[in-house]
Amino acid sequence: MDRLAFLLATGIARGLVVALFALSLVIIWRAARIVNFAQAAMAVVAVFVGLAVTNLTGSFWLGLVVATATGAAVGYAVERWLIRLVPATTPLPGMIVAIGLVMVLQSAIGIAFGPRHRPVQAPLSEQPFVVGGVPVLSPYDLFVLLVALGVVVALAVLFNATGLGLQMRASAMAPEVSRLLGVRVPRMVTLGWMLSAAVAALAVMLLVPTELGLNAHSGDVLFVHAFTVAVLGGLDSPVGALVGGVVVGVLVSLVTGFLGAGFAPIAVLVLLTGVLLVRPGGIFAAKEARTA
Amino acid sequence: MTTDRQRTRAVLLRAAVCTLLAVGATFVLDDYRNYQLAVVAAVFCATAGLTLLVGLTGQLSLGHAVLMAAGGYGYALTATPAADAGLGGPARFALGIAGALVLAGAVGLLLGLAGARLKGPYLAGLTLALVIALPAITTQVPVLGGAAGVGAPFEGVPDGLRGVVGVEQWHAWIAVLVAAVAVTPLALLRSGRAGLRMRAVHGDETAARLAGISPARVKTGAFVAGALSAGLGGAVLAVVTQSVSPGAYDLAYSLLLLVAVVVGGLGSIGGAAVGAALVVLVPWLIDTVVTGVGLPADLEQRLAGNAAVLVFGALLVAVTVVWPGGLSHALGGRVSSLTHRLRPGRKVPRTLTER
């Protein structure tokens, strides 16, 4: 019973990081209709910069801010100087370019920094609080939880309650009409990329202290889980990302705790297959137009 | 106008010539080159199917390596008991190949059924989850032997040929012949009606449906055809290396197959062959150069593996952005400049999948 409570709590904390990353995939899908396979690699680049700042100044918080800002800068660079050159008639070329970008970024980081994991110290204690004799969340988990929830709420407000969010959604859904109405569509797409990459960088930066540390592949597992979550929830749905993130986080935590880490990828695969068999567009997907 | 029969004959003739040339080449290559030729042939089996899948029906599979693995395991799991039972020679080999086809076909059918229902990114997500789960699956299913994998029986040179060819050369023969058997049907599919249906489904699903084509059936069929071919490739690799293990078929390997078909030219069988040669030879060339120049040990270690991935990633991006037709179009353009003039209707592909 203790074990179950502990696994549930860590699963939720871990799941919120996954949800945050999944949210970044949803943002980019909403803004540009692309699944960014390079999201994790781009985020890892930003986190390398953020941690360099942390090591120089001794402040994790400054590193966190710098990593998020660098994420936005990387998103800007990738969109402006790479994605804009790709023909957008079908989603395929975009996905392929993103995969190429992953290979370039990860191998470049590997060549520059080697395969070693760089340990990262969490700024808050990682000793769990004990509630009624049951160890649950640590202060750092709680902090991650709060940041993730804060970002989710902020993004919900941005997209649903501001003019900018409306323009971004309109650009993605109907670029031509939006342009006619005076929306600067390319700028909105760039903004979407920046926002998405910044959120992803934040998620990876929050994750690394609880994992082995930082190397070129630190974001890989997170990406796979987040992608599963985004697909489960329907790529369009922030609520889906949030719910799916917690579900997958708890599932992975429980499976790892009770059956062993080897079962986690299988559990994720089974969940994904099951959901897609019933709802090919994800759980929270909007209904699609009929074809023939 | 070329008729179906003429087209079929042209494909068969080309396949026969290529096979003979490849078998002939094994006599001038040394042992290691013959081993590499066998690996290229095996990879070609997989890339030929993937290029049809991605190029013609527009289905992006990130898990194609899993289909090769299925073929390899299918081969090892049927050929090894056969060897234990005292069976040898062509009968054992045929049994192994049948096992490879059954297992790879089954996995391909499941993926194909999923692929028929799922749109681009969703299918990519499912295949990605599958390739990530492969090591876990092989660990949890006892007969698959975990991370170490399973062994496949050694295929020695038959008695009659022992004085003429070496083991590596014999394996290269097997590989080339299996590749010919695997790829020729794909080439026929591509140039015939099935290819036209695949293009129609990719171009406009609704229009295809109105024309009486079942997109689900076409997509599933493409997946199964590609899976059977990839499975044969996996079986060949099992013969050549005498083992199958999950480590050989990870996500990086799947991505390499994707690089091969994009750089070769999506939808083109010749491009798939060139791509297969590239993904086998380029890492080897880079490693040879890296170890040859005498860099510091630390730098050399960091370059090993990473340098090739860097080159492939850059190629993937560059080809998609500036050269969407891939190598096959660039080379084919030169060769067919004459026929091009005779057939003015043919246009240069502007996007990855338009051809």
Interface residues (C-beta under 8 A of the other chain):
Chain A: W29 V35 F37 L82 L85 V86 P87 T89 T90 P91 L92 P93 M95 I96 V97 I99 G100 L101 V102 M103 V104 L105 Q106 S107 A108 G110 I111 A112 G114 P115 V224 F227 T228 A230 V231 L235 G262 F263 A264 P265 I266 V268 L269 L272 T273 L276 L277 P280 G281 G282 T291 A292
Chain B: V54 G58 L60 L62 A114 R117 L118 K119 G120 P121 Y122 A124 G125 L126 L128 A129 L130 I132 A133 P135 A136 I137 T139 Q140 E205 T206 R209 L210 L255 L258 V259 V262 D298 Q301 R302 L303 G305 N306 A307 V309 L310 F312 G313 A314 L315 L316 V317 T320 V321 P324 R350 T351 L352 T353
